[in-house]
Amino acid sequence: MTEPTAPLLNVVGPQVALGPLRRDLLPLYTRWLNDFAVTRTLAVGPAPQTLEAEARWYEGVAQQPDAVHFTIYEQATQRPIGLGSLQRIDHRHGTAELGLLIGERACWGRGYGTEATRLLCDYGFTLLGLHNIWLAVYSVNTRAIRVYERAGFTLVGRRREAWRLGGQTYDVLYMDCLSTEFESPVLRRWLDEQAAGG
């Protein structure tokens, strides 16, 4: 019997790390997307998702030239706990849209979402050279709003009553973060070490 191999990790923080998407994790990704507590505040909404649909999504994101997608890992256990992305990357204007999902409910409220958001921004600002990273979040998702504020995002606008869930309407909030307002938690130090021959 072979020992399980450690996941590939691209960006490593104190509590979480980011690594590439993995085909063998499609059943786990599908489980997260079938947990309505997880998806109730996502654009996909609470709807059944099949493994086949998730496989098509996986194949599709591999072809996106303007996006990067990561699996989020809990550092202590190296278990996958969520997904993060930068999409609609526009190098001409230095912008991208951030997406985040912590699929393991046992990991909510532990600071993992904040750190994962900061690592995604670090990747975008420090390695891709972006200047503005933005996101949309529903006003009912107060936990996510706090996560994004702690990670350095600022409210820049809202669409009033533009999203419905369970017969209720909620505002769509737009938040962004600028590279000039962001301090790299990991990758600036790594780049400096590389430049020094480390």
C-alpha positions in Angstrom: 0.0 0.0 0.0 1.4 3.4 -1.0 1.4 6.4 1.4 -0.8 9.3 0.3 1.2 12.1 -1.2 1.1 15.6 0.2 -0.9 18.0 -1.9 0.9 20.4 -4.2 0.9 23.9 -2.6 1.6 27.1 -4.4 1.1 29.8 -1.8 1.5 28.8 1.9 0.3 30.9 4.8 0.3 30.1 8.6 -3.2 28.5 8.6 -4.1 27.8 5.0 -2.4 27.2 1.7 -3.5 27.4 -1.9 -2.8 24.6 -4.4 -4.0 23.6 -7.9 -7.5 22.1 -8.5 -7.4 18.3 -8.5 -9.5 15.9 -10.6 -9.5 13.4 -7.7 -11.2 16.0 -5.5 -14.2 16.4 -7.8 -16.4 14.3 -5.5 -15.5 16.6 -2.6 -16.1 19.7 -4.6 -19.5 18.3 -5.6 -20.3 17.5 -1.9 -19.6 21.2 -1.0 -21.9 22.4 -3.9 -24.7 20.2 -2.7 -24.6 21.6 0.8 -27.2 24.4 0.6 -25.8 26.1 3.7 -22.6 26.5 1.7 -24.2 27.5 -1.6 -27.1 29.7 -0.3 -25.0 32.8 -0.8 -23.2 31.8 -4.0 -24.2 32.8 -7.5 -25.0 29.1 -8.3 -27.6 29.2 -5.5 -29.0 26.2 -3.6 -29.5 23.7 -6.5 -28.5 20.0 -6.8 -25.1 19.6 -8.6 -24.0 16.4 -10.3 -20.5 14.9 -10.4 -20.8 15.1 -14.2 -21.6 18.8 -14.1 -18.7 19.4 -11.8 -16.4 17.4 -14.2 -17.5 19.7 -17.0 -16.8 22.8 -14.8 -13.3 21.4 -14.1 -12.5 20.8 -17.7 -13.8 24.3 -18.6 -11.8 26.2 -16.0 -8.6 24.6 -17.3 -9.3 26.3 -20.6 -9.9 29.8 -19.1 -6.9 32.1 -20.0 -8.2 34.9 -17.8 -8.7 33.0 -14.5 -6.7 31.0 -11.9 -8.4 28.6 -9.5 -7.1 27.1 -6.3 -8.0 24.5 -3.8 -7.7 25.9 -0.3 -6.1 23.6 2.3 -6.0 23.7 6.1 -2.3 23.8 6.9 -2.4 21.7 10.1 -4.1 18.7 8.4 -3.4 19.4 4.7 -7.0 18.6 4.0 -8.9 20.5 1.3 -11.4 22.9 2.8 -12.5 25.1 0.0 -12.0 26.8 -3.3 -10.7 30.3 -4.3 -10.2 32.0 -7.6 -9.3 35.2 -9.5 -11.4 35.5 -12.5 -11.9 38.0 -15.3 -8.2 38.9 -15.0 -7.5 41.9 -17.2 -3.8 42.6 -17.4 -4.3 45.8 -19.4 -6.3 47.4 -16.6 -4.8 45.4 -13.7 -8.1 44.0 -12.4 -9.6 40.7 -11.4 -12.7 39.4 -9.6 -12.2 37.3 -6.5 -14.2 34.2 -5.6 -14.1 32.2 -2.3 -15.9 29.2 -1.0 -15.0 27.5 2.3 -16.9 24.2 1.8 -16.1 22.5 5.1 -18.5 24.0 7.6 -16.4 22.9 10.5 -13.8 25.4 9.2 -16.1 28.4 9.3 -15.3 31.1 11.9 -11.7 30.1 12.3 -10.0 32.9 10.2 -9.4 30.6 7.2 -11.6 32.6 4.8 -9.7 35.8 5.8 -6.3 34.3 5.3 -7.3 32.6 2.0 -8.6 35.9 0.7 -5.3 37.6 1.6 -3.3 34.8 -0.1 -5.4 35.2 -3.2 -4.8 38.9 -3.2 -1.1 38.4 -2.6 -1.0 36.1 -5.6 -2.9 38.7 -7.7 -1.0 41.8 -6.6 2.5 40.4 -6.1 2.9 37.8 -8.8 0.4 38.9 -11.4 1.0 42.6 -10.9 -2.7 43.5 -10.6 -3.8 46.8 -9.1 -7.5 46.3 -8.3 -9.2 43.1 -7.1 -13.0 43.3 -6.6 -15.8 41.0 -5.6 -19.6 40.9 -5.2 -21.2 39.7 -2.0 -24.9 39.5 -1.0 -25.9 41.7 2.0 -27.4 38.7 3.8 -23.9 37.1 3.9 -22.6 39.1 6.9 -19.9 36.4 7.7 -18.3 36.9 4.3 -18.6 40.7 4.5 -16.6 40.6 7.8 -14.0 38.2 6.1 -13.5 40.6 3.2 -13.3 43.7 5.4 -10.6 42.0 7.6 -8.7 41.0 4.5 -8.6 44.7 3.4 -11.6 45.1 1.1 -13.7 48.3 1.1 -17.4 48.7 0.2 -17.5 50.7 -3.1 -21.1 50.3 -4.2 -24.4 48.4 -4.0 -27.3 47.2 -6.2 -30.4 47.5 -4.1 -32.6 44.4 -3.8 -30.9 42.8 -6.8 -30.7 39.2 -5.5 -33.5 36.9 -4.3 -33.4 33.9 -1.9 -36.4 32.3 -0.3 -38.8 35.0 -1.4 -36.6 37.8 0.2 -34.6 40.4 -1.7 -31.1 41.5 -0.7 -28.6 44.0 -1.9 -25.6 43.0 -3.9 -22.5 44.7 -2.4 -19.4 45.5 -4.4 -16.1 45.6 -2.6 -12.5 46.1 -3.8 -9.0 46.2 -2.6 -6.1 48.1 -4.2 -2.5 47.0 -4.4 -1.4 50.3 -2.9 -3.5 49.5 0.2 -2.3 45.9 0.6 0.7 44.5 2.4 1.9 41.1 1.1 1.8 38.5 3.8 3.9 35.9 2.0 4.9 36.4 -1.6 6.9 39.7 -1.4 9.3 38.1 1.1 9.6 35.0 -1.2 10.3 37.2 -4.3 13.0 39.1 -2.3 14.6 35.8 -1.3 14.6 34.7 -4.9 16.2 37.9 -6.0 18.9 37.6 -3.3 19.6 34.0 -4.6 17.9 32.3 -1.7 
